Amino acid sequence: QVQLVESGGGLVQPGGSLRLSCAVSGLRSLRSDDYAIGWFRQAPGKEREGVSCMSMNEGSTTYYTDSVKGRFIISRDNAKNTVYLQMNSLKPEDTAVYYCNAVPPKYDYWGQGTQVTVSS
């Protein structure tokens, strides 16, 4: 059974940084030609949106939504079966619950998420 568990959220001031972690279990290997893993977020009163994703193949192609380009960096550690999201220059509008999932998302893979609050 595949499980993705997010961690690393918290309260940070505008301009600050956080690193989120997505620990993936139930897979033989994080490395695969068959899927990507992405970060999503949902702010209060808004729909869930895709933030960033990375293909799990050799090329590790990445994608970022326009609002986070130049500020967020997605990476992975195959040995730890973990995908990270380094978030820099955080803004109040980045406040949301952050989730990781396969791309496209699978219903059974949604976890509890991790809350990120950017506020002074």
Residue pairs with C-beta under 8 A, 6 or more apart in sequence:
1 26
2 24
2 25
2 26
2 27
2 106
2 108
2 109
3 24
3 25
3 26
3 109
3 111
4 22
4 23
4 24
4 25
4 37
4 100
4 101
4 109
4 111
5 22
5 23
5 25
5 111
5 112
6 20
6 21
6 22
6 98
6 99
6 100
6 111
6 112
6 113
6 114
7 20
7 21
7 23
7 114
8 18
8 19
8 20
8 21
8 114
9 18
9 20
9 97
9 98
9 113
9 114
9 115
9 116
9 117
10 18
10 115
10 116
10 117
11 117
11 119
12 18
12 90
12 116
12 117
12 118
13 118
13 119
13 120
14 90
14 91
14 92
14 118
14 119
14 120
15 89
15 90
16 90
16 118
17 86
17 87
17 88
17 89
17 90
18 87
18 90
18 116
19 84
19 85
19 86
19 87
20 39
20 84
20 85
20 87
20 98
20 100
20 114
20 116
21 82
21 83
21 84
22 37
22 39
22 82
22 83
22 84
22 85
22 100
23 80
23 81
23 82
24 30
24 37
24 81
24 82
24 83
25 81
27 81
29 78
29 81
30 37
30 56
30 76
30 78
30 81
30 82
30 83
31 56
31 57
31 58
31 78
32 56
32 57
33 56
33 57
34 56
35 55
35 56
35 102
35 103
36 53
36 54
36 55
36 56
36 61
36 102
36 103
37 53
37 54
37 56
37 76
37 83
37 100
37 101
37 102
37 103
38 50
38 51
38 52
38 53
38 54
38 63
38 100
38 101
38 102
38 103
38 105
39 50
39 51
39 52
39 53
39 74
39 83
39 85
39 98
39 99
39 100
40 48
40 49
40 50
40 51
40 98
40 99
40 100
40 101
40 105
41 48
41 49
41 51
41 94
41 96
41 97
41 98
41 99
41 116
42 48
42 49
42 96
42 97
42 99
42 113
43 93
43 95
43 96
44 96
46 96
48 99
49 65
50 65
50 103
51 64
51 65
51 68
51 72
51 85
51 98
52 62
52 63
52 64
52 65
52 68
52 72
52 74
52 85
53 62
53 63
53 74
53 103
54 60
54 61
54 62
54 63
54 74
54 75
54 76
54 83
55 61
55 62
56 76
60 76
62 74
64 72
64 74
67 93
68 87
68 94
71 87
71 88
71 89
71 90
72 85
72 86
72 87
72 88
73 85
73 86
73 88
74 83
74 84
74 85
74 86
75 83
75 84
75 86
76 82
76 83
76 84
77 84
83 100
85 98
85 100
87 94
87 116
90 116
90 118
91 118
92 118
92 119
93 118
94 116
94 118
95 116
95 117
95 118
95 119
96 116
97 113
97 114
97 115
97 116
98 113
98 114
98 115
98 116
99 110
99 111
99 113
99 114
100 111
101 109
101 110
102 109
